[in-house]
């Protein structure tokens, strides 16, 4: 995936380089248009100066590699180069009469001088070379734009470098600030998106709080959020309606079971209907919990646990299992939540323990600080059999859906469901809530 910051920096760098080169070309063009002959003179003199080698033992040498381009483009080219008593000349037959004698001994500088007959002009350049002066006279020179640009840059090298550094620094600062702005804008939109409650995706990100460039993306996200919310609402309504519709046939089924005469079959049917009724009730509670913003209120976890255990006492008595409550302290354990949903979660745990705790003789509810756990001393179960929505034999026994509903209830309460089991030593399921408060009762009720 390409980095937005890297792409932005590269784009700004390429654009800045192009702008700098265009500005440089404009400056060169203005310089050429203002003093064309002077510019040609400077360029030709610079080329000839770089090609000239002064060797007192061998005279003046004009390197062909340095002057070849100028010679090939200038059929009427002639030049005279002198250094003290040394002199080199090219194209003498084309050289017009000069207004002074050779060698020239004038001051250092560059100028365009007319020939003796005033019909043409030539370039006169005198530069300092070591301890003496190098004199160059050039006529008929034709230079192209590349040579002019190169000569201009070499003549103004320090200024060009200074301008390039200043320009690059400005672009780098702009790229850094732009990247920071883009990053902060994305971070702000990310924070707004993370602030949306996952269980209520009907919320949307306000377009007034995002930059113009990100508004199409945010609009697409808001549309996706609304579509997801509509889908979730349809699923929740289906869940609630299905659970509600199942209550009537279950009620009729319980009435028909009373007519069964075979005790063993009747007991098995009663157990199955009880489990189905518990799951349907839990599904209804979950649907209500998801379809409405939950209003959490203080719940006495100890009192609620005793009530749930009392509801299951007849079933436990029939199964020959002892139900008991153990409390860490004599304080009431008060948590924030929806009482009906928490009751459903506890009932599912106790019901699962009664149904699936093979060989259990005792089921104990342990109350701690902001938590309640249901433990049995049965044979234990494999943890892979208690993952939510398991299929196959496990689902047939009733582990998956009930545990999934409990997990949803605990998630809605910002709590956790943890299950531990060891073969031969029983299973423990713990509901842990964010503790709201603890109130000490003056006359605590005895534990069961």
C-alpha positions as CSV (number, residue, x, y, z in Angstrom):
1,X,0.0,0.0,0.0
2,X,1.4,3.4,-1.0
3,X,2.0,5.9,1.8
4,X,0.1,9.1,1.3
5,X,2.8,11.1,3.0
6,X,5.5,9.6,0.8
7,X,3.4,10.2,-2.3
8,X,2.8,13.8,-1.3
9,X,6.5,14.5,-0.6
10,X,7.5,13.0,-3.9
11,X,4.8,14.9,-5.8
12,X,5.9,18.2,-4.2
13,X,9.5,17.4,-4.9
14,X,8.9,16.8,-8.6
15,X,6.7,19.8,-8.9
16,X,9.2,22.0,-7.1
17,X,12.0,20.8,-9.3
18,X,10.0,21.5,-12.4
19,X,9.1,25.0,-11.1
20,X,12.7,25.8,-10.3
21,X,13.9,24.7,-13.8
22,X,11.2,26.8,-15.4
23,X,12.2,29.8,-13.4
24,X,15.8,29.3,-14.2
25,X,14.9,29.0,-17.9
26,X,12.9,32.2,-17.8
27,X,15.8,34.1,-16.2
28,X,18.2,32.8,-18.9
29,X,15.7,33.8,-21.6
30,X,15.3,37.3,-20.2
31,X,19.0,37.7,-20.0
32,X,19.4,36.5,-23.6
33,X,16.5,38.7,-24.8
34,X,17.9,41.8,-23.1
35,X,21.5,41.6,-24.3
36,X,21.7,39.0,-27.0
37,X,25.2,39.9,-28.4
38,X,26.6,40.3,-24.8
39,X,25.1,36.9,-23.9
40,X,26.6,35.2,-27.0
41,X,29.9,36.9,-26.3
42,X,30.0,35.6,-22.7
43,X,29.0,32.1,-23.7
44,X,31.6,31.9,-26.5
45,X,34.3,33.4,-24.3
46,X,33.5,30.9,-21.5
47,X,33.7,27.9,-23.9
48,X,37.1,29.1,-25.4
49,X,38.5,29.9,-21.9
50,X,37.7,26.4,-20.7
51,X,39.3,24.9,-23.8
52,X,42.5,26.9,-23.6
53,X,45.6,25.4,-21.9
54,X,48.6,27.6,-21.3
55,X,51.9,25.8,-21.4
56,X,54.9,28.2,-21.4
57,X,57.1,25.4,-22.9
58,X,54.7,24.5,-25.7
59,X,52.7,27.6,-26.2
60,X,48.9,27.9,-26.2
61,X,46.9,24.8,-26.8
62,X,43.2,24.8,-27.7
63,X,41.7,21.4,-26.8
64,X,39.5,20.2,-29.6
65,X,37.1,18.4,-27.2
66,X,36.3,21.7,-25.5
67,X,35.8,23.8,-28.7
68,X,34.5,21.2,-31.1
69,X,30.8,22.0,-30.5
70,X,31.4,25.7,-31.1
71,X,33.4,25.0,-34.3
72,X,30.8,22.6,-35.7
73,X,27.9,25.1,-35.2
74,X,29.8,28.2,-36.4
75,X,31.0,27.9,-40.1
76,X,32.2,31.5,-39.9
77,X,34.0,31.1,-36.6
78,X,37.4,32.8,-36.0
79,X,39.2,33.5,-32.8
80,X,42.6,34.8,-31.6
81,X,43.9,33.8,-28.1
82,X,47.0,35.4,-26.6
83,X,48.8,35.0,-23.3
84,X,51.8,37.4,-22.9
85,X,53.9,36.6,-26.0
86,X,52.1,33.4,-26.8
87,X,49.3,33.4,-29.4
88,X,47.0,30.9,-31.1
89,X,44.7,31.7,-34.0
90,X,41.8,29.9,-35.8
91,X,40.1,30.9,-39.1
92,X,42.5,33.7,-39.9
93,X,41.2,33.9,-43.5
94,X,37.8,34.8,-42.1
95,X,39.1,37.3,-39.6
96,X,38.3,40.9,-40.5
97,X,40.6,43.8,-39.9
98,X,40.8,44.6,-36.2
99,X,40.8,48.2,-34.8
100,X,44.0,47.5,-32.8
101,X,47.2,45.6,-33.1
102,X,48.0,42.2,-31.7
103,X,48.7,41.2,-29.0
104,X,46.1,43.2,-27.2
105,X,47.1,44.6,-23.8
106,X,43.9,46.2,-22.6
107,X,42.2,46.0,-19.2
108,X,40.3,42.9,-17.9
109,X,36.7,42.8,-19.0
110,X,34.3,41.7,-21.7
111,X,32.8,43.8,-24.5
112,X,31.5,43.6,-28.0
113,X,33.7,45.6,-30.4
114,X,33.1,46.7,-34.0
115,X,35.6,45.7,-36.7
116,X,37.7,48.3,-38.4
117,X,35.4,48.6,-41.4
118,X,32.3,48.9,-39.0
119,X,30.5,46.1,-41.0
120,X,30.6,43.5,-38.2
121,X,31.5,43.0,-34.6
122,X,33.4,40.6,-32.5
123,X,33.7,39.6,-28.8
124,X,36.7,40.8,-26.8
125,X,37.3,39.1,-23.5
126,X,40.2,39.6,-21.1
127,X,40.4,37.3,-18.0
128,X,43.0,36.8,-15.3
129,X,44.9,33.6,-15.8
130,X,47.6,32.8,-13.2
131,X,49.9,35.8,-13.0
132,X,49.0,37.3,-16.4
133,X,46.0,38.0,-18.6
134,X,44.4,35.7,-21.2
135,X,43.0,37.7,-24.2
136,X,40.3,36.2,-26.4
137,X,38.8,37.7,-29.6
138,X,36.0,35.7,-31.1
139,X,33.9,36.4,-34.2
140,X,31.2,34.5,-36.1
141,X,30.3,32.3,-33.1
142,X,27.0,30.6,-33.1
143,X,25.9,29.2,-29.7
144,X,22.8,27.1,-28.9
145,X,20.6,27.4,-25.9
146,X,22.2,24.5,-24.0
147,X,25.6,26.3,-24.2
148,X,24.0,29.5,-23.1
149,X,22.4,27.8,-20.1
150,X,25.6,26.1,-19.1
151,X,27.6,29.3,-19.3
152,X,25.0,31.2,-17.3
153,X,24.9,28.6,-14.6
154,X,28.7,28.4,-14.4
155,X,29.0,32.2,-14.2
156,X,26.3,32.5,-11.5
157,X,27.0,29.1,-9.8
158,X,27.0,30.4,-6.2
159,X,23.7,32.4,-6.8
160,X,22.1,29.4,-8.4
161,X,23.1,27.0,-5.6
162,X,21.9,29.5,-3.0
163,X,18.6,29.9,-4.7
164,X,18.2,26.1,-5.1
165,X,19.0,25.5,-1.4
166,X,16.5,28.2,-0.4
167,X,13.9,26.8,-2.8
168,X,14.5,23.2,-1.6
169,X,14.2,24.3,2.0
170,X,10.9,26.0,1.4
171,X,9.5,23.0,-0.4
172,X,10.8,20.6,2.3
173,X,9.1,22.7,5.0
174,X,5.9,22.9,3.0
175,X,6.0,19.1,2.3
176,X,6.5,18.4,6.0
177,X,3.7,20.8,7.1
178,X,1.4,19.4,4.5
179,X,2.2,15.8,5.5
180,X,1.5,16.7,9.2
181,X,-1.7,18.4,8.2
182,X,-2.8,15.3,6.2
183,X,-1.8,13.0,9.0
184,X,-3.6,15.0,11.7
185,X,-6.7,15.2,9.5
186,X,-6.8,11.5,9.1
187,X,-6.1,11.0,12.8
188,X,-9.0,13.3,13.6
189,X,-11.4,11.4,11.3
190,X,-10.1,8.1,12.8
191,X,-10.9,9.3,16.3
192,X,-14.4,10.3,15.2
193,X,-14.9,6.9,13.7
194,X,-13.6,5.1,16.8
195,X,-15.9,7.2,19.0
196,X,-18.9,5.6,17.3
197,X,-20.4,2.9,19.6
198,X,-19.9,-0.5,17.9
199,X,-23.3,-1.6,19.2
200,X,-25.0,1.4,17.8
201,X,-23.5,2.0,14.3
202,X,-26.4,4.2,13.3
203,X,-24.2,7.1,14.4
204,X,-22.2,8.9,11.8
205,X,-19.2,11.2,11.5
206,X,-20.0,14.8,11.2
207,X,-18.9,16.2,7.8
208,X,-18.4,19.7,9.4
209,X,-15.4,18.3,11.4
210,X,-13.4,16.9,8.5
211,X,-11.4,18.5,5.7
212,X,-12.9,19.0,2.3
213,X,-10.6,16.4,0.7
214,X,-11.7,13.7,3.1
215,X,-15.5,14.4,2.9
216,X,-16.1,11.9,0.0
217,X,-14.4,9.2,2.1
218,X,-16.3,10.1,5.3
219,X,-19.6,10.2,3.3
220,X,-18.9,6.7,2.0
221,X,-18.1,5.5,5.6
222,X,-21.3,7.0,6.9
223,X,-23.3,5.3,4.2
224,X,-21.6,2.0,5.1
225,X,-22.4,2.5,8.8
226,X,-26.0,3.1,8.0
227,X,-26.3,0.1,5.8
228,X,-24.6,-2.1,8.4
229,X,-26.9,-0.7,11.1
230,X,-30.0,-1.5,8.9
231,X,-28.7,-5.0,8.4
232,X,-28.1,-5.5,12.1
233,X,-31.6,-4.1,13.0
234,X,-33.2,-6.6,10.5
235,X,-31.3,-9.4,12.2
236,X,-32.2,-8.3,15.7
237,X,-35.9,-8.0,14.7
238,X,-35.8,-11.5,13.2
239,X,-34.2,-12.8,16.4
240,X,-36.7,-11.2,18.6
241,X,-39.7,-12.2,16.4
242,X,-38.4,-15.8,16.1
243,X,-37.9,-16.1,19.9
244,X,-41.3,-14.6,20.6
245,X,-43.0,-16.9,18.1
246,X,-41.4,-20.0,19.7
247,X,-43.0,-19.3,23.1
248,X,-46.5,-20.3,22.0
249,X,-45.5,-23.8,20.6
250,X,-43.4,-24.4,23.7
251,X,-46.3,-23.6,26.0
252,X,-48.5,-26.0,24.0
253,X,-45.7,-28.6,24.1
254,X,-45.5,-28.4,27.9
255,X,-49.2,-28.9,28.2
256,X,-49.1,-32.0,26.0
257,X,-46.1,-33.4,27.9
258,X,-48.4,-33.7,31.0
259,X,-50.4,-36.4,29.1
260,X,-47.3,-38.6,28.7
261,X,-47.7,-41.6,30.9
262,X,-44.2,-43.1,30.7
263,X,-42.1,-41.5,33.6
264,X,-38.7,-41.8,31.9
265,X,-39.9,-40.3,28.6
266,X,-41.8,-37.6,30.4
267,X,-38.7,-36.6,32.5
268,X,-36.6,-36.4,29.4
269,X,-39.2,-34.3,27.5
270,X,-39.6,-32.0,30.5
271,X,-35.8,-31.5,30.5
272,X,-35.6,-30.7,26.8
273,X,-38.5,-28.3,27.0
274,X,-37.0,-26.6,30.0
275,X,-33.7,-26.1,28.1
276,X,-35.5,-24.8,25.0
277,X,-37.6,-22.4,27.1
278,X,-34.4,-21.1,28.8
279,X,-32.8,-20.5,25.4
280,X,-35.8,-18.7,24.0
281,X,-36.1,-16.5,27.1
282,X,-32.4,-15.7,26.8
283,X,-32.8,-14.9,23.1
284,X,-35.7,-12.5,23.9
285,X,-33.6,-10.8,26.6
286,X,-30.7,-10.5,24.2
287,X,-33.0,-9.0,21.5
288,X,-34.4,-6.5,24.0
289,X,-30.8,-5.7,25.1
290,X,-29.6,-5.1,21.5
291,X,-32.7,-3.2,20.2
292,X,-32.7,-0.6,23.0
293,X,-30.1,1.5,24.6
294,X,-29.5,-0.3,27.9
295,X,-30.2,1.7,31.0
296,X,-27.9,0.3,33.7
297,X,-29.1,0.4,37.3
298,X,-27.6,-0.9,40.5
299,X,-28.1,-4.7,40.9
300,X,-27.5,-6.6,44.1
301,X,-25.6,-9.5,42.7
302,X,-25.9,-11.6,45.8
303,X,-29.7,-11.2,46.1
304,X,-30.1,-12.0,42.4
305,X,-27.9,-15.1,42.6
306,X,-29.9,-16.4,45.5
307,X,-33.1,-15.9,43.6
308,X,-31.7,-17.8,40.5
309,X,-30.5,-20.6,42.7
310,X,-33.9,-20.8,44.4
311,X,-35.6,-21.0,41.0
312,X,-33.5,-24.0,40.1
313,X,-33.8,-25.7,43.5
314,X,-36.6,-28.1,42.4
315,X,-34.7,-29.2,39.3
316,X,-31.5,-29.7,41.4
317,X,-33.4,-31.7,44.0
318,X,-34.8,-34.0,41.3
319,X,-31.3,-34.4,39.9
320,X,-29.8,-35.1,43.3
321,X,-27.5,-32.1,43.1
322,X,-26.9,-29.6,46.0
323,X,-27.0,-25.9,45.2
324,X,-25.1,-23.5,47.5
325,X,-23.8,-19.9,47.6
326,X,-20.5,-18.8,48.9
327,X,-19.7,-15.2,49.5
328,X,-16.2,-13.7,49.9
329,X,-17.3,-11.0,52.3
330,X,-20.5,-10.1,54.1
331,X,-20.9,-7.0,51.9
332,X,-23.6,-6.8,49.3
333,X,-22.0,-6.9,45.8
334,X,-23.7,-4.2,43.7
335,X,-23.0,-3.8,40.0
336,X,-24.5,-1.7,37.3
337,X,-26.5,-3.5,34.6
338,X,-29.9,-4.7,33.3
339,X,-31.3,-7.0,35.9
340,X,-33.3,-9.2,33.5
341,X,-30.3,-9.7,31.3
342,X,-28.0,-10.6,34.2
343,X,-30.6,-12.9,35.6
344,X,-30.8,-14.6,32.2
345,X,-27.0,-15.0,32.1
346,X,-26.9,-16.5,35.6
347,X,-29.9,-18.8,34.8
348,X,-28.1,-20.1,31.7
349,X,-25.0,-20.9,33.6
350,X,-26.8,-22.7,36.4
351,X,-29.0,-24.5,33.9
352,X,-26.0,-25.6,31.8
353,X,-24.3,-26.9,35.0
354,X,-27.4,-28.9,35.9
355,X,-27.7,-30.4,32.4
356,X,-24.0,-31.0,31.5
357,X,-22.1,-31.5,34.7
358,X,-21.9,-35.3,34.5
359,X,-21.4,-36.9,37.9
360,X,-21.7,-33.6,39.8
361,X,-23.0,-33.8,43.3
362,X,-22.7,-30.1,44.1
363,X,-23.0,-26.8,42.3
364,X,-21.6,-23.7,44.1
365,X,-22.1,-20.0,43.3
366,X,-19.1,-17.9,44.4
367,X,-19.6,-14.2,44.9
368,X,-16.6,-11.9,44.6
369,X,-15.9,-8.3,44.1
370,X,-17.9,-7.5,41.0
371,X,-18.1,-11.1,39.9
372,X,-20.1,-14.3,40.3
373,X,-18.9,-17.7,39.3
374,X,-20.8,-21.0,39.0
375,X,-18.7,-24.1,39.7
376,X,-19.5,-27.8,39.7
377,X,-17.6,-30.9,40.8
378,X,-18.5,-33.0,37.8
379,X,-16.3,-34.8,35.3
380,X,-15.5,-31.5,33.4
381,X,-15.7,-30.8,29.7
382,X,-13.3,-30.1,27.0
383,X,-12.8,-26.4,26.3
384,X,-13.2,-26.9,22.6
385,X,-16.8,-28.0,23.3
386,X,-17.7,-24.6,24.8
387,X,-16.9,-22.2,22.0
388,X,-20.0,-20.2,21.0
389,X,-22.0,-21.6,18.1
390,X,-20.4,-25.0,18.0
391,X,-22.0,-27.4,15.7
392,X,-22.5,-31.1,15.8
393,X,-22.9,-33.1,19.0
394,X,-21.9,-30.2,21.2
395,X,-24.6,-27.9,19.8
396,X,-27.1,-30.7,20.2
397,X,-26.2,-30.8,23.9
398,X,-27.0,-27.1,24.1
399,X,-23.6,-25.5,24.9
400,X,-23.1,-23.1,22.0
401,X,-26.1,-20.8,21.7
402,X,-26.6,-20.4,25.5
403,X,-22.9,-19.4,26.0
404,X,-23.0,-17.1,23.0
405,X,-26.0,-15.3,24.5
406,X,-24.2,-15.0,27.8
407,X,-21.2,-13.6,26.1
408,X,-23.3,-11.0,24.3
409,X,-24.9,-10.0,27.6
410,X,-21.6,-9.6,29.2
411,X,-20.2,-7.6,26.3
412,X,-23.2,-5.2,26.6
413,X,-22.3,-4.7,30.3
414,X,-18.6,-4.2,29.4
415,X,-17.9,-7.4,31.4
416,X,-16.3,-10.7,30.6
417,X,-17.2,-14.4,30.6
418,X,-14.5,-16.9,31.4
419,X,-14.8,-20.6,31.6
420,X,-12.2,-23.0,33.0
421,X,-12.5,-26.8,33.2
422,X,-10.3,-29.7,34.3
423,X,-11.1,-33.3,33.5
424,X,-12.4,-35.0,36.7
425,X,-12.4,-31.8,38.7
426,X,-15.3,-29.9,37.4
427,X,-16.0,-26.7,35.4
428,X,-16.2,-23.0,36.5
429,X,-17.9,-20.2,34.6
430,X,-17.3,-16.7,35.9
431,X,-19.2,-13.5,35.1
432,X,-17.0,-10.4,35.9
433,X,-18.6,-6.9,35.9
434,X,-17.0,-3.5,36.2
435,X,-17.6,-3.0,39.9
436,X,-20.0,-0.1,40.5
437,X,-20.1,0.2,44.3
438,X,-20.1,-1.9,47.5
439,X,-22.6,-1.2,50.2
440,X,-22.2,-2.9,53.6
441,X,-25.4,-4.2,55.0
442,X,-26.1,-3.9,58.7
443,X,-27.9,-7.2,58.8
444,X,-26.5,-9.3,56.0
445,X,-28.5,-12.3,54.9
446,X,-27.0,-15.7,55.5
447,X,-25.5,-17.5,52.5
448,X,-27.3,-20.5,51.2
